Amino acid sequence: MDHKKNGLFWKNGVNFLVPFIVITSCFAFWGFANDVTNPMVKAFSKIFRMSVTEGALVQVAFYGGYFLMAFPAAMFIQKYSYKAGVLMGLGLYATGALMFIPAKFTGMYYPFLLAYLILTCGLSFLETSCNPYIYVMGSEDTATRRLNFAQAFNPIGSLCGMFVAMNFVQARLNPMDTATRAQLSDAEFEVLREQDLNVLIQPYVYIGIVVIALALLIRFMKMPKNGETTTADENSETRKHKGIWTAIKEICSVSNYREGVIAQFFYVGAQITCWTFIIQYGTRVLMAEGMAEKAAEVMSQRYNIIAMIFFVCSRFICTWFLKYINPGKLLMILACGGFALVCGVICFTDIKGLYCLVGVSACMSLMFPTIYGIALEGLGENVKFGGAGLIMAILGGSVLPPVQAAIIDVKHAICGLPAENVSFIVPLICFVVVALYGLRSNKREKNASLIDNG
């Protein structure tokens, strides 16, 4: 292969390496937002004296923004450019983050949910822009590898978010446990809540400022408009003005894509439930071993960071394996591994269950970009709207955590197991769906190879 014409970062003689590096940096920034937020379910539950289910509304608002803005973002990109979509995403991201300041002054929970919604509308713009942008920055044959490579920097941002959440939020919140907080008078509770909210908003304010700086850098940097050559052709105007309903009809007629959206919904649900409720699961396990509640929460977040380190290492390793193993087959293998480990999470009631939960992250590492890459195969000019549908599937991170939280709120044992353990039946089902998609994708690839060789 002539890499000057067609390769990992080359397409039609155009080198996309520098734009690739700049856009890949955005992956780390939305990773930070995702994982500085996951521990906030527990934090908000304590600060506002709420149930786990009410605290999980943070994830409903957070991932609901992805769903609401994905197709509007695709339409915006279709009319303007990927670069414009990135800038709009960063602008909404910064706005939502800085809205934590007025939300804190209200002293109420729901303004924070609005801030999260605005922030994640920005993340939806970013993911809808950046993922297909990376996809077209080179040969379609290497698109899945390119996506996995770019996505490998997402968990680096996630690690930073987890570190900040643990050291600058969880460790600095008032150590008073949930039971004692429930006994405070309204006046005492208000003072404590004010102090804790001052701690909680700081990471969002700082990241909002940094995101503004990144937006300014990209705004004044020369970048390709849409990841294509600048040479116009006869079909460019037709592609630009293609109607959304026509595009939707075309992509929905592709079974590989339809199934990919479903698989992505369940994968994101599995990821968010495992990373959000590791705090509740670990806290129960560690308190049973004699730890105080706050110490158990902080230690659980450390386990979460270890899980993310596994995730990062596995992403790079699995990206290398993609050179030799069909993406669908590798996806199926990893989903089966995730299923087995979640069985351990459910069945073990001691530290072994927490170890299994940490191990699940290694199996999840490849799933999002691989499902994304497989599902977009063959969509051609509809890749923007196809990408938007896959970003909308992130709604799984909004729908499934409250389901798991409702099981945790049962409190008492279910079938002889703690409610926290039984709640992981939710990601268990998710991994079954992902494994089936990997299996079907692998079969389709084999059938296509037989036809090509036939």
SVG drawing of the C-alpha trace seen along z (x, -y; Angstrom):
<svg xmlns="http://www.w3.org/2000/svg" viewBox="-38 -33 42 52">
<polyline fill="none" stroke="black" stroke-width="0.4" points="0.0,0.0 1.2,-3.5 0.8,-5.4 1.2,-8.7 -2.1,-8.0 -4.1,-5.8 -3.3,-4.8 -3.9,-5.4 -3.6,-9.2 -3.5,-9.7 -6.4,-9.9 -6.1,-10.8 -2.7,-12.3 -3.7,-14.5 -2.0,-14.1 -4.4,-14.3 -1.9,-13.7 -1.9,-17.2 -5.7,-17.5 -6.0,-14.0 -3.8,-15.0 -5.8,-18.2 -9.2,-16.5 -8.0,-13.5 -7.3,-16.0 -11.0,-16.6 -11.5,-12.9 -9.6,-13.4 -11.7,-16.4 -15.1,-14.6 -13.5,-11.6 -12.7,-14.0 -16.3,-15.2 -17.7,-11.7 -15.6,-10.4 -15.4,-13.4 -19.3,-13.1 -19.8,-9.3 -18.8,-9.7 -21.2,-12.7 -24.2,-10.3 -23.0,-9.3 -21.9,-12.9 -25.2,-14.5 -27.1,-11.8 -25.2,-12.7 -25.2,-16.5 -29.0,-16.7 -30.0,-13.7 -31.5,-11.8 -31.9,-8.2 -29.5,-6.5 -32.3,-6.6 -32.7,-10.4 -28.9,-10.8 -28.9,-8.8 -30.8,-11.6 -27.4,-13.1 -26.8,-10.4 -30.2,-10.8 -29.5,-14.5 -25.9,-13.8 -26.5,-11.2 -29.9,-12.6 -28.0,-15.6 -26.3,-13.2 -29.6,-11.9 -31.3,-15.3 -28.5,-16.9 -27.0,-14.2 -29.2,-14.7 -29.3,-18.5 -25.5,-18.3 -25.4,-16.2 -27.6,-18.7 -25.4,-21.5 -22.3,-19.7 -24.0,-18.9 -24.7,-22.6 -21.4,-23.9 -18.4,-21.7 -16.8,-19.3 -14.7,-22.2 -17.8,-24.3 -19.4,-21.3 -16.3,-21.0 -16.4,-24.7 -20.1,-24.6 -19.5,-21.5 -16.7,-23.2 -18.8,-26.3 -21.8,-24.4 -19.4,-22.3 -17.8,-25.4 -21.3,-27.1 -22.6,-24.0 -19.5,-23.8 -19.7,-27.4 -23.4,-27.2 -22.4,-25.3 -21.6,-28.7 -25.2,-30.0 -26.5,-26.5 -24.5,-26.5 -26.0,-29.8 -29.6,-28.5 -28.7,-25.7 -31.0,-23.3 -30.4,-20.1 -32.3,-20.6 -30.3,-23.6 -27.3,-21.3 -29.2,-18.8 -29.8,-21.7 -26.1,-22.5 -25.3,-18.9 -27.8,-18.8 -26.2,-21.9 -22.7,-20.5 -23.6,-17.2 -25.4,-18.8 -21.9,-20.1 -20.4,-16.7 -22.9,-15.3 -21.8,-18.0 -18.2,-17.0 -18.7,-13.2 -21.0,-13.7 -18.3,-15.8 -15.1,-14.1 -15.9,-10.5 -16.8,-10.7 -14.1,-13.3 -11.5,-10.7 -13.3,-8.1 -12.7,-10.0 -9.1,-11.1 -7.7,-8.2 -8.6,-5.0 -11.9,-3.4 -10.0,-0.1 -8.1,-1.5 -11.0,-3.5 -11.8,-1.2 -8.1,-1.1 -7.9,-4.9 -11.0,-5.3 -9.7,-2.9 -6.4,-4.8 -8.1,-8.1 -10.5,-6.7 -7.5,-5.4 -6.9,-9.0 -10.4,-9.2 -9.7,-7.1 -6.6,-9.2 -9.0,-12.1 -11.2,-9.8 -8.3,-8.9 -7.7,-12.6 -11.5,-13.1 -11.4,-10.2 -8.3,-11.5 -9.8,-15.0 -13.1,-13.6 -11.3,-11.5 -8.7,-14.0 -10.5,-17.3 -14.1,-16.4 -14.7,-13.2 -11.7,-13.6 -12.6,-17.3 -16.4,-16.8 -17.4,-16.8 -16.7,-13.4 -20.1,-13.2 -21.8,-9.9 -25.3,-9.5 -27.0,-8.5 -25.7,-11.5 -26.6,-13.9 -30.2,-12.7 -30.4,-13.7 -29.3,-17.4 -31.7,-20.3 -32.6,-22.3 -30.2,-25.1 -27.3,-22.8 -28.0,-20.9 -28.0,-24.1 -24.6,-25.2 -23.1,-21.7 -24.7,-21.7 -23.2,-25.1 -19.7,-24.0 -19.9,-20.7 -21.3,-22.5 -18.4,-24.9 -16.1,-21.9 -18.1,-20.1 -18.3,-22.9 -14.6,-23.7 -13.5,-21.0 -16.3,-22.1 -15.4,-25.8 -11.7,-25.1 -12.4,-22.7 -14.8,-25.3 -12.0,-27.8 -9.6,-25.3 -12.2,-24.3 -12.6,-27.9 -8.9,-28.1 -9.0,-24.9 -11.9,-26.4 -9.9,-29.5 -6.9,-27.4 -9.0,-25.4 -10.9,-28.5 -7.7,-30.1 -6.0,-26.9 -6.2,-25.9 -7.9,-22.6 -9.6,-20.6 -13.3,-21.5 -14.7,-18.0 -11.9,-15.5 -12.0,-15.4 -9.8,-16.7 -10.5,-20.3 -11.1,-19.4 -14.7,-19.8 -16.6,-17.3 -20.0,-17.1 -21.6,-15.3 -20.4,-17.6 -23.5,-19.8 -25.8,-16.8 -24.2,-15.4 -24.3,-18.7 -28.0,-19.2 -29.2,-15.7 -32.3,-15.6 -32.1,-14.2 -35.2,-12.0 -33.7,-10.5 -30.4,-9.8 -32.2,-8.3 -34.3,-6.0 -31.1,-4.9 -29.1,-4.1 -32.0,-2.4 -32.3,0.0 -28.8,1.4 -29.2,4.2 -25.5,3.9 -26.2,0.3 -29.5,0.9 -28.1,3.6 -25.0,1.5 -27.2,-1.3 -28.9,1.3 -25.5,2.8 -24.1,-0.7 -27.1,-1.6 -26.5,1.5 -22.7,1.2 -22.9,-2.4 -25.4,-1.3 -23.0,1.4 -20.1,-1.0 -21.9,-3.7 -23.5,-1.3 -20.2,0.4 -18.3,-2.8 -21.0,-4.6 -22.0,-2.0 -18.6,-0.7 -18.7,-3.3 -21.9,-1.8 -20.6,1.8 -17.1,1.1 -18.5,-0.9 -20.6,2.0 -17.8,4.5 -15.2,2.3 -17.6,1.2 -18.3,4.9 -14.5,5.2 -14.6,2.5 -14.0,-0.8 -15.8,-4.0 -18.2,-5.2 -16.1,-8.1 -12.9,-6.0 -14.7,-3.2 -16.0,-5.7 -12.5,-7.1 -11.0,-3.6 -13.8,-2.5 -12.8,-5.4 -9.2,-4.2 -10.4,-0.9 -12.3,-2.8 -9.0,-4.5 -7.3,-1.1 -10.2,0.1 -9.6,-2.8 -5.9,-2.0 -6.8,1.5 -9.2,-0.1 -6.4,-2.3 -3.9,0.5 -6.4,2.9 -7.5,0.3 -3.9,0.1 -3.4,3.8 -6.7,4.6 -6.1,1.9 -2.9,3.9 -4.9,7.1 -7.2,5.6 -4.4,5.9 -4.8,9.7 -8.4,10.4 -11.7,9.5 -13.3,6.6 -16.6,8.5 -14.8,11.6 -12.7,9.6 -15.9,7.7 -17.6,11.0 -14.6,12.4 -14.4,9.3 -18.2,9.3 -18.1,12.9 -15.2,12.0 -17.3,9.1 -20.2,11.4 -18.1,13.9 -16.6,11.2 -20.0,9.7 -21.2,13.1 -18.4,12.9 -19.5,9.4 -23.0,10.8 -22.0,14.0 -19.1,13.0 -20.0,10.9 -16.5,10.1 -13.4,8.3 -13.3,10.9 -16.4,9.3 -14.8,5.9 -11.7,7.4 -14.1,8.8 -15.7,5.4 -12.3,3.8 -11.5,6.5 -14.7,5.7 -13.1,2.5 -10.4,4.4 -13.2,6.1 -15.0,2.9 -12.0,1.0 -12.5,1.8 -16.3,1.8 -17.5,-1.7 -15.2,-2.5 -15.4,1.0 -19.2,1.0 -19.0,-2.5 -16.6,-1.5 -18.4,1.7 -21.8,0.0 -20.6,-2.8 -19.2,-0.4 -20.7,-0.9 -22.7,-4.0 -20.7,-6.2 -21.9,-9.8 -24.4,-9.1 -21.6,-8.7 -22.5,-12.0 -26.1,-10.9 -25.1,-7.4 -22.6,-8.7 -25.3,-10.8 -27.6,-7.8 -24.7,-6.0 -24.2,-9.0 -27.9,-9.0 -27.4,-5.4 -25.4,-6.9 -28.9,-7.3 -28.3,-3.9 -26.1,-5.7 -29.2,-7.7 -31.8,-4.9 -30.1,-2.0 -28.4,-3.5 -31.7,-4.5 -32.9,-0.9 -29.8,0.4 -30.2,-2.4 -33.8,-1.3 -32.5,2.3 -29.8,0.9 -32.5,-1.2 -34.3,2.1 -31.6,2.2 -32.4,5.7 -31.0,9.0 -32.4,10.4 -32.2,14.2 -29.7,14.2 -27.4,11.7 -26.9,7.9 -29.0,5.6 -25.8,4.0 -24.7,7.4 -28.0,8.2 -28.2,4.8 -25.4,5.9 -27.8,8.1 -28.3,4.9 -24.8,4.8 -24.9,8.7 -27.8,8.4 -26.0,5.6 -23.0,7.8 -25.2,10.6 -26.5,8.0 -23.0,6.9 -21.7,10.4 -24.6,11.2 -23.7,8.2 -20.1,9.2 -21.1,12.7 -23.4,11.5 -20.8,9.0 -18.2,11.7 -20.5,14.0 -21.3,11.1 -17.6,10.5 -16.9,14.1 -19.8,14.3 -18.6,11.2 -15.1,12.7 -16.5,15.9 -18.4,13.9 -15.4,11.8 -13.3,15.0 -16.1,16.9"/>
</svg>
